[in-house]
Amino acid sequence: MADMDPQGVPSPEPANKPAAGNDSQPTRAEGVKPTPRWIPPPRTLEQRMGTTVRQRWARRLCLSLLLASTIALPQTWAAQDQVNQEQTNMPSLAQMIDHEQWDDAYAYVRRQQNAIVPEVRAIVSDPRTSGTAMEIAYGFLRKVPTLESATLLAQGLGKGGGRTSVFGLIENPRPEVYPILKAKLQSPKEEENENLLLTMAQIPVPPEQRIADMKPYVGAKDYGVRVGAVFGLALLDDPGSMELMARALGSGVRGKKEVPLMIFYQFRAWRTPKFVPVLIPVLNDPMEIKDIGLRRYNADGSESAMTPEELRYLRARDYALNILVKTLNIDVPFKIEEDVTYSKEQRELVKQKLRDLGYTVTDEPYAVTTGV
């Protein structure tokens, strides 16, 4: 194989180079002759020119790479500085809430996703944060269905999260947050938050565990907590709980009857065909639940209450009709909405629709009870 010069160009084989493979030793008679020294021939002009051209191109390549880096790096640094500046100039979530920049806030939450959890934690931990701002901040967590957001919502239930924490946990139920909720429970004599029990009933941990945790609160001191425990147990098919629901709906006290109706009204978990039979008798219940009468504006600018004949009430039967139609998606020729009273003809139409669906329908309300 031809030798290579330092620049990688093959050198021609010299004519006086010793033959390869001749390893015989000289005899004593011949004497030892010095080994001829091989001297490479001088390089030709073409070889020197080739080397010079390659060196020139190598230098040009290095120079161009160096020049490109000196241009690209400042541009990269400038772009990064611009991003950092934009992030610095971007108002925080707390500022957007404070200035009621709702579109910007929702866009920010969509971009940041789970990264907003530390910001919300900082907002709700700040003693200067108002109750309204705190609940709004918790509300943004409903847009981020992660374990971190659920954990913060669970921590906020009963401590500023309001119904936002309740609905957020129902929408993003995580078994990991159940111990946090359970730790919030006070004794049956002290507990006053029925939403805590209603939320615990919907967290996916073993039903036996939820039943065991809620059952003592059927005898709680607070009436709302008692009803919340009953509804939670009914959701989990605990024996006897449906009968207790019927007792709650048959209460002869306006404030007590309102509690179970509002649970049906606000929580989708109980607006299912399973609970339709327990609501049907309420279609016949005329108890006044909510005063929706308007005040009269007099000609002199003053106001006065309407007469008893002018007052309008949302009654138990109106709540029941609203809930039943929405639960079963019954097709009716009239509008279903809040704060609306329904005529006897409309109620009878809904009853007939229920019969057509196979339900047993009564024309009598529940017998009056003392509740649960």
Number of C-alpha atoms within 10 A of each C-alpha: 7 10 12 11 12 8 13 9 15 13 16 13 12 12 8 10 12 12 8 6 6 7 7 6 7 10 8 7 6 7 8 10 7 6 7 9 9 11 9 13 10 8 12 8 9 9 15 12 11 13 15 13 11 12 13 11 11 12 11 12 12 11 12 12 10 11 11 11 12 11 10 11 11 11 12 11 11 12 12 12 12 12 12 12 11 11 11 10 9 12 14 15 22 19 12 17 18 13 9 12 12 13 10 14 19 15 11 17 19 14 11 12 17 18 13 21 23 12 15 22 17 14 19 24 11 11 9 10 16 14 15 12 18 24 20 18 26 27 20 21 25 20 17 21 17 16 16 16 27 26 18 22 28 26 17 21 24 18 14 21 25 20 15 21 28 22 19 25 26 21 14 19 21 19 16 15 22 20 11 15 20 15 8 15 17 12 12 18 11 12 19 19 17 21 21 22 26 25 23 26 27 21 20 14 16 9 17 10 10 21 20 11 16 23 17 13 25 23 16 19 15 17 20 22 26 26 29 26 29 29 28 27 27 22 20 16 13 16 10 11 19 19 14 19 22 21 21 28 30 23 21 17 15 14 14 20 22 21 19 21 19 12 19 21 17 12 14 12 16 19 18 14 11 10 18 18 16 16 22 24 22 26 27 22 21 14 19 17 20 15 12 14 15 12 13 14 12 9 7 6 7 8 11 10 12 14 10 8 6 12 13 17 18 20 25 23 24 27 25 23 23 20 24 26 16 16 17 14 9 13 10 12 8 8 9 16 9 10 16 16 20 18 10 11 9 14 17 14 14 19 21 13 17 20 13 10 11 9 14 12 15 14 13 12 17 22 13 13 15 13 19 20
